[in-house]
Amino acid sequence: NKAAGGLSSKTVLCLGAVYLIWGSTYLGMKIATEVVPPFMLSAMRFLLAGGLLLIVGYSRERARPSGRQLLSACFVGILLIGSGNTSVALAVHYMPSGLVALMVAAMPAWIMGLDWAFFSRQRPTTLTLLGIVVGFLGLFLLFNPFAHHDARQFPLWPVIIVVAGNICWSAGTLLVQRLPMPAQITSTAVQMLVGGFFSYLVSLIFEPGAIHTIPLMPPEGWQAYFYLVLVGSLVGYTSYSWLSKNAPPRLTATYAYINPIVALFLGWAIGHEAMTSLVGVSAGIVISGVVLMTLGRR
């Protein structure tokens, strides 16, 4: 079935899921990490989601992946889940969720830069380069370490973590179409399981005693956790996985400037995060840059 604009109804539904669900997961992670540390939360989230999805994948696809396909899915899972997604969980534990979403909005810049340098060798268009400059100017205005912000109540070191996570996510996104992968649902499940296990190992090293915080999680924390597992991971991540293989890249990339708008609104409306004029102006600049990147993409 075709929806408005000639898009299939499945494409429209998957886009809507990625727009709204991923935009809401920033606040969900912030609530869930108030008691349970970020790496342990990611391990809990993706081990359960991956286990559930593996059952679904086996029942529907009935395809046994080869050893090479499994290794590829494991590697991509460490990049996308273990590094990319968990870096966001770590950042929202220390920073406002809406601001972290704005940093993640710069993802197309990293994807295009890595693609240019290591994969297609295709130089970005002038419009794309302009968008990259505008987007990073907006982020610099927001997180300028040289400015004196009396009202800033969060550290800036998580910015480096998110940048590293963005690079890992971008590399995983580029590799998933270039490596031999299992069938779609099974591939996503393996990525979640391996990424969750990787997060658990990191938690054991850097978050001693984290497992003992799980029984202390309040009811709202458990609600956020199950929302992240059942909706954020199973629905949101699988929708993105389907779009990455079946939708035009320019269309899929539009989630990058819708997600921060949703995250900023929810952080302000539900999370009581400050929405200052600096945040508003910076958000407008960053999102304008992302739009330019998307429009200029070949």
Contacts in CASP RR format, 6 or more apart in sequence:
PFRMAT RR
TARGET T0000
AUTHOR 0000-0000-0000
METHOD contacts of the structure
MODEL  1
NKAAGGLSSKTVLCLGAVYLIWGSTYLGMKIATEVVPPFMLSAMRFLLAG
GLLLIVGYSRERARPSGRQLLSACFVGILLIGSGNTSVALAVHYMPSGLV
ALMVAAMPAWIMGLDWAFFSRQRPTTLTLLGIVVGFLGLFLLFNPFAHHD
ARQFPLWPVIIVVAGNICWSAGTLLVQRLPMPAQITSTAVQMLVGGFFSY
LVSLIFEPGAIHTIPLMPPEGWQAYFYLVLVGSLVGYTSYSWLSKNAPPR
LTATYAYINPIVALFLGWAIGHEAMTSLVGVSAGIVISGVVLMTLGRR
1 8 0 8 1.000
1 9 0 8 1.000
2 8 0 8 1.000
2 9 0 8 1.000
3 9 0 8 1.000
3 11 0 8 1.000
3 12 0 8 1.000
4 12 0 8 1.000
7 15 0 8 1.000
7 251 0 8 1.000
10 242 0 8 1.000
11 243 0 8 1.000
11 246 0 8 1.000
11 247 0 8 1.000
11 251 0 8 1.000
13 239 0 8 1.000
14 239 0 8 1.000
14 240 0 8 1.000
14 242 0 8 1.000
14 243 0 8 1.000
14 247 0 8 1.000
15 239 0 8 1.000
15 243 0 8 1.000
15 247 0 8 1.000
15 251 0 8 1.000
15 252 0 8 1.000
15 254 0 8 1.000
15 255 0 8 1.000
16 239 0 8 1.000
17 235 0 8 1.000
17 236 0 8 1.000
17 239 0 8 1.000
18 236 0 8 1.000
18 239 0 8 1.000
18 240 0 8 1.000
18 243 0 8 1.000
18 252 0 8 1.000
18 255 0 8 1.000
18 259 0 8 1.000
19 255 0 8 1.000
19 258 0 8 1.000
19 259 0 8 1.000
19 262 0 8 1.000
20 262 0 8 1.000
21 231 0 8 1.000
21 232 0 8 1.000
21 235 0 8 1.000
21 236 0 8 1.000
21 239 0 8 1.000
22 232 0 8 1.000
22 236 0 8 1.000
22 240 0 8 1.000
22 255 0 8 1.000
22 259 0 8 1.000
22 262 0 8 1.000
23 101 0 8 1.000
23 258 0 8 1.000
23 259 0 8 1.000
23 260 0 8 1.000
23 262 0 8 1.000
23 263 0 8 1.000
23 266 0 8 1.000
24 227 0 8 1.000
24 232 0 8 1.000
24 262 0 8 1.000
24 263 0 8 1.000
24 266 0 8 1.000
25 228 0 8 1.000
25 232 0 8 1.000
26 88 0 8 1.000
26 92 0 8 1.000
26 97 0 8 1.000
26 98 0 8 1.000
26 100 0 8 1.000
26 101 0 8 1.000
26 259 0 8 1.000
26 263 0 8 1.000
26 266 0 8 1.000
26 267 0 8 1.000
27 97 0 8 1.000
27 98 0 8 1.000
27 263 0 8 1.000
27 266 0 8 1.000
27 267 0 8 1.000
27 270 0 8 1.000
27 271 0 8 1.000
28 97 0 8 1.000
28 224 0 8 1.000
28 227 0 8 1.000
28 228 0 8 1.000
29 38 0 8 1.000
29 41 0 8 1.000
29 88 0 8 1.000
29 89 0 8 1.000
29 92 0 8 1.000
29 93 0 8 1.000
29 97 0 8 1.000
29 224 0 8 1.000
29 228 0 8 1.000
30 92 0 8 1.000
30 93 0 8 1.000
30 97 0 8 1.000
30 271 0 8 1.000
31 220 0 8 1.000
31 221 0 8 1.000
31 224 0 8 1.000
32 41 0 8 1.000
32 217 0 8 1.000
32 221 0 8 1.000
32 224 0 8 1.000
32 225 0 8 1.000
32 228 0 8 1.000
33 41 0 8 1.000
33 89 0 8 1.000
33 92 0 8 1.000
33 93 0 8 1.000
34 93 0 8 1.000
34 218 0 8 1.000
34 221 0 8 1.000
35 213 0 8 1.000
35 216 0 8 1.000
35 217 0 8 1.000
35 218 0 8 1.000
35 221 0 8 1.000
36 44 0 8 1.000
36 210 0 8 1.000
36 213 0 8 1.000
36 214 0 8 1.000
36 217 0 8 1.000
36 225 0 8 1.000
37 93 0 8 1.000
37 203 0 8 1.000
37 207 0 8 1.000
37 210 0 8 1.000
37 213 0 8 1.000
38 86 0 8 1.000
38 89 0 8 1.000
38 90 0 8 1.000
38 92 0 8 1.000
38 93 0 8 1.000
38 207 0 8 1.000
39 86 0 8 1.000
39 89 0 8 1.000
39 90 0 8 1.000
39 199 0 8 1.000
39 200 0 8 1.000
39 202 0 8 1.000
39 203 0 8 1.000
39 206 0 8 1.000
39 207 0 8 1.000
39 210 0 8 1.000
40 199 0 8 1.000
40 200 0 8 1.000
40 203 0 8 1.000
40 207 0 8 1.000
40 210 0 8 1.000
40 211 0 8 1.000
40 213 0 8 1.000
40 214 0 8 1.000
41 89 0 8 1.000
41 225 0 8 1.000
42 81 0 8 1.000
42 82 0 8 1.000
42 85 0 8 1.000
42 86 0 8 1.000
42 89 0 8 1.000
42 195 0 8 1.000
42 196 0 8 1.000
42 199 0 8 1.000
43 196 0 8 1.000
43 197 0 8 1.000
43 199 0 8 1.000
43 200 0 8 1.000
43 203 0 8 1.000
44 214 0 8 1.000
44 225 0 8 1.000
45 196 0 8 1.000
45 225 0 8 1.000
45 228 0 8 1.000
45 229 0 8 1.000
45 233 0 8 1.000
46 81 0 8 1.000
46 82 0 8 1.000
46 85 0 8 1.000
46 192 0 8 1.000
46 193 0 8 1.000
46 195 0 8 1.000
46 196 0 8 1.000
46 199 0 8 1.000
46 233 0 8 1.000
47 192 0 8 1.000
47 193 0 8 1.000
47 196 0 8 1.000
47 197 0 8 1.000
47 200 0 8 1.000
48 229 0 8 1.000
49 192 0 8 1.000
49 229 0 8 1.000
49 230 0 8 1.000
49 233 0 8 1.000
49 234 0 8 1.000
49 237 0 8 1.000
50 188 0 8 1.000
50 189 0 8 1.000
50 192 0 8 1.000
50 193 0 8 1.000
50 233 0 8 1.000
51 189 0 8 1.000
51 192 0 8 1.000
51 193 0 8 1.000
52 229 0 8 1.000
52 234 0 8 1.000
53 185 0 8 1.000
53 188 0 8 1.000
53 189 0 8 1.000
53 192 0 8 1.000
53 233 0 8 1.000
53 234 0 8 1.000
53 238 0 8 1.000
54 186 0 8 1.000
54 189 0 8 1.000
54 190 0 8 1.000
54 193 0 8 1.000
56 185 0 8 1.000
56 189 0 8 1.000
57 183 0 8 1.000
57 185 0 8 1.000
57 186 0 8 1.000
57 189 0 8 1.000
58 186 0 8 1.000
60 185 0 8 1.000
61 183 0 8 1.000
61 184 0 8 1.000
61 185 0 8 1.000
61 186 0 8 1.000
63 182 0 8 1.000
63 183 0 8 1.000
63 186 0 8 1.000
65 73 0 8 1.000
65 182 0 8 1.000
65 183 0 8 1.000
65 186 0 8 1.000
65 187 0 8 1.000
65 190 0 8 1.000
66 180 0 8 1.000
68 180 0 8 1.000
69 180 0 8 1.000
69 181 0 8 1.000
69 182 0 8 1.000
69 187 0 8 1.000
70 182 0 8 1.000
70 190 0 8 1.000
72 175 0 8 1.000
72 179 0 8 1.000
72 180 0 8 1.000
72 181 0 8 1.000
73 181 0 8 1.000
73 182 0 8 1.000
73 186 0 8 1.000
73 187 0 8 1.000
73 190 0 8 1.000
73 191 0 8 1.000
73 194 0 8 1.000
74 190 0 8 1.000
74 191 0 8 1.000
74 194 0 8 1.000
75 175 0 8 1.000
75 179 0 8 1.000
76 172 0 8 1.000
76 175 0 8 1.000
76 176 0 8 1.000
76 179 0 8 1.000
76 181 0 8 1.000
76 191 0 8 1.000
77 172 0 8 1.000
77 190 0 8 1.000
77 191 0 8 1.000
77 192 0 8 1.000
77 194 0 8 1.000
77 195 0 8 1.000
77 198 0 8 1.000
78 194 0 8 1.000
78 195 0 8 1.000
78 198 0 8 1.000
79 168 0 8 1.000
79 169 0 8 1.000
79 171 0 8 1.000
79 172 0 8 1.000
79 175 0 8 1.000
80 168 0 8 1.000
80 169 0 8 1.000
80 172 0 8 1.000
80 173 0 8 1.000
80 176 0 8 1.000
80 191 0 8 1.000
80 195 0 8 1.000
81 191 0 8 1.000
81 192 0 8 1.000
81 194 0 8 1.000
81 195 0 8 1.000
81 196 0 8 1.000
81 198 0 8 1.000
81 199 0 8 1.000
82 194 0 8 1.000
82 195 0 8 1.000
82 196 0 8 1.000
82 198 0 8 1.000
82 199 0 8 1.000
82 202 0 8 1.000
83 164 0 8 1.000
83 165 0 8 1.000
83 168 0 8 1.000
83 169 0 8 1.000
83 198 0 8 1.000
84 165 0 8 1.000
84 166 0 8 1.000
84 168 0 8 1.000
84 169 0 8 1.000
85 169 0 8 1.000
86 195 0 8 1.000
86 199 0 8 1.000
86 202 0 8 1.000
87 161 0 8 1.000
87 162 0 8 1.000
87 164 0 8 1.000
87 165 0 8 1.000
87 166 0 8 1.000
87 168 0 8 1.000
88 100 0 8 1.000
88 104 0 8 1.000
88 162 0 8 1.000
88 165 0 8 1.000
90 158 0 8 1.000
90 161 0 8 1.000
91 100 0 8 1.000
91 103 0 8 1.000
91 158 0 8 1.000
91 159 0 8 1.000
91 161 0 8 1.000
91 162 0 8 1.000
92 100 0 8 1.000
94 154 0 8 1.000
94 155 0 8 1.000
94 158 0 8 1.000
95 154 0 8 1.000
95 155 0 8 1.000
95 158 0 8 1.000
96 154 0 8 1.000
96 267 0 8 1.000
96 273 0 8 1.000
96 274 0 8 1.000
97 263 0 8 1.000
97 266 0 8 1.000
97 267 0 8 1.000
97 271 0 8 1.000
97 273 0 8 1.000
98 260 0 8 1.000
98 263 0 8 1.000
98 264 0 8 1.000
98 267 0 8 1.000
98 273 0 8 1.000
99 142 0 8 1.000
99 143 0 8 1.000
99 279 0 8 1.000
100 158 0 8 1.000
100 162 0 8 1.000
100 263 0 8 1.000
101 259 0 8 1.000
101 260 0 8 1.000
101 262 0 8 1.000
101 263 0 8 1.000
101 264 0 8 1.000
102 139 0 8 1.000
102 142 0 8 1.000
102 260 0 8 1.000
102 264 0 8 1.000
102 282 0 8 1.000
102 283 0 8 1.000
102 286 0 8 1.000
103 139 0 8 1.000
103 159 0 8 1.000
103 162 0 8 1.000
103 163 0 8 1.000
103 166 0 8 1.000
104 162 0 8 1.000
104 166 0 8 1.000
104 256 0 8 1.000
104 259 0 8 1.000
104 260 0 8 1.000
105 256 0 8 1.000
105 257 0 8 1.000
105 259 0 8 1.000
105 260 0 8 1.000
105 286 0 8 1.000
105 287 0 8 1.000
105 290 0 8 1.000
106 135 0 8 1.000
106 136 0 8 1.000
106 139 0 8 1.000
106 166 0 8 1.000
106 256 0 8 1.000
106 286 0 8 1.000
106 290 0 8 1.000
107 166 0 8 1.000
107 169 0 8 1.000
107 170 0 8 1.000
107 256 0 8 1.000
108 253 0 8 1.000
108 256 0 8 1.000
108 290 0 8 1.000
108 293 0 8 1.000
108 294 0 8 1.000
108 297 0 8 1.000
109 131 0 8 1.000
109 132 0 8 1.000
109 135 0 8 1.000
109 136 0 8 1.000
109 293 0 8 1.000
110 166 0 8 1.000
110 167 0 8 1.000
110 169 0 8 1.000
110 170 0 8 1.000
111 170 0 8 1.000
111 173 0 8 1.000
111 174 0 8 1.000
111 253 0 8 1.000
112 124 0 8 1.000
112 128 0 8 1.000
112 132 0 8 1.000
112 293 0 8 1.000
112 297 0 8 1.000
113 124 0 8 1.000
113 170 0 8 1.000
114 167 0 8 1.000
114 170 0 8 1.000
114 171 0 8 1.000
114 174 0 8 1.000
115 122 0 8 1.000
115 174 0 8 1.000
116 122 0 8 1.000
116 123 0 8 1.000
116 124 0 8 1.000
118 174 0 8 1.000
119 174 0 8 1.000
119 178 0 8 1.000
122 298 0 8 1.000
124 132 0 8 1.000
124 296 0 8 1.000
124 297 0 8 1.000
125 296 0 8 1.000
125 297 0 8 1.000
125 298 0 8 1.000
127 292 0 8 1.000
127 295 0 8 1.000
127 296 0 8 1.000
128 292 0 8 1.000
128 293 0 8 1.000
128 296 0 8 1.000
128 297 0 8 1.000
130 289 0 8 1.000
130 292 0 8 1.000
131 288 0 8 1.000
131 289 0 8 1.000
131 290 0 8 1.000
131 291 0 8 1.000
131 292 0 8 1.000
131 293 0 8 1.000
132 289 0 8 1.000
132 293 0 8 1.000
134 285 0 8 1.000
134 288 0 8 1.000
134 289 0 8 1.000
134 292 0 8 1.000
135 285 0 8 1.000
135 286 0 8 1.000
135 288 0 8 1.000
135 289 0 8 1.000
135 290 0 8 1.000
135 293 0 8 1.000
137 285 0 8 1.000
138 282 0 8 1.000
138 284 0 8 1.000
138 285 0 8 1.000
138 286 0 8 1.000
139 282 0 8 1.000
139 286 0 8 1.000
141 278 0 8 1.000
141 281 0 8 1.000
141 282 0 8 1.000
141 285 0 8 1.000
142 278 0 8 1.000
142 279 0 8 1.000
142 282 0 8 1.000
142 283 0 8 1.000
142 286 0 8 1.000
143 156 0 8 1.000
143 159 0 8 1.000
145 156 0 8 1.000
151 274 0 8 1.000
151 276 0 8 1.000
173 244 0 8 1.000
176 244 0 8 1.000
177 244 0 8 1.000
177 245 0 8 1.000
181 187 0 8 1.000
182 190 0 8 1.000
184 241 0 8 1.000
184 242 0 8 1.000
184 245 0 8 1.000
185 238 0 8 1.000
187 241 0 8 1.000
188 237 0 8 1.000
188 238 0 8 1.000
188 241 0 8 1.000
192 233 0 8 1.000
192 237 0 8 1.000
203 210 0 8 1.000
203 211 0 8 1.000
204 210 0 8 1.000
217 225 0 8 1.000
240 252 0 8 1.000
240 255 0 8 1.000
243 251 0 8 1.000
243 252 0 8 1.000
244 252 0 8 1.000
249 297 0 8 1.000
250 294 0 8 1.000
250 297 0 8 1.000
253 293 0 8 1.000
253 294 0 8 1.000
253 297 0 8 1.000
254 294 0 8 1.000
256 290 0 8 1.000
256 294 0 8 1.000
257 287 0 8 1.000
257 290 0 8 1.000
257 291 0 8 1.000
257 294 0 8 1.000
260 283 0 8 1.000
260 286 0 8 1.000
260 287 0 8 1.000
261 283 0 8 1.000
261 287 0 8 1.000
264 275 0 8 1.000
264 279 0 8 1.000
264 283 0 8 1.000
267 273 0 8 1.000
268 274 0 8 1.000
268 275 0 8 1.000
END
